[in-house]
Amino acid sequence: VKKINRVLNNNDTQFNVQNNLRVFREYRGMKQHEVCDRMKRFDEHFDVSLLSRMENGICLPTPFQIVKLAEIYTCNPSELLYSDFYN
């Protein structure tokens, strides 16, 4: 129960992922459809709706998706998870 409460009360990782996904995409000057076109090479079900939900914190990317998105954005996967561009 303690672990469940800790996870439910700690939204830091999800906040960072959703914000960093959008920040890196916009920094690279890419539109959502451009990212999705590139991601479809690795995941045929990846679409704009999914990317939008990830960027808005509705769902989180899988570890595989994080690695591939980092390749597209030419950054380290850890930067998508833990960088804080708002400070």
Phi, psi and omega in degrees: 000320180299318181295318179300314179297321180296317179293316181293329182269355182246098181259010184303312183296314180296320178300315180295316182298309183299319181287319183290327177300313180291317182300313180295319180298312181293323179298324179279357178072030183255146172270159180303318182295329178293317177297316181296320178301319179287323181290332181298340175295333183254332185215102186296343182266358181287126181219177183300321180300317180294314180298318178299316178297323177294314182294334180263006175077014179283326175217160180254146176290153175287164175304320178299314180295323178298316180298314182291321177295322177297322176297317180295319182274002182048058176218177176275145177306324181296331178293327177291331183271322193236354180291146179239099184272359186259003178258000000 
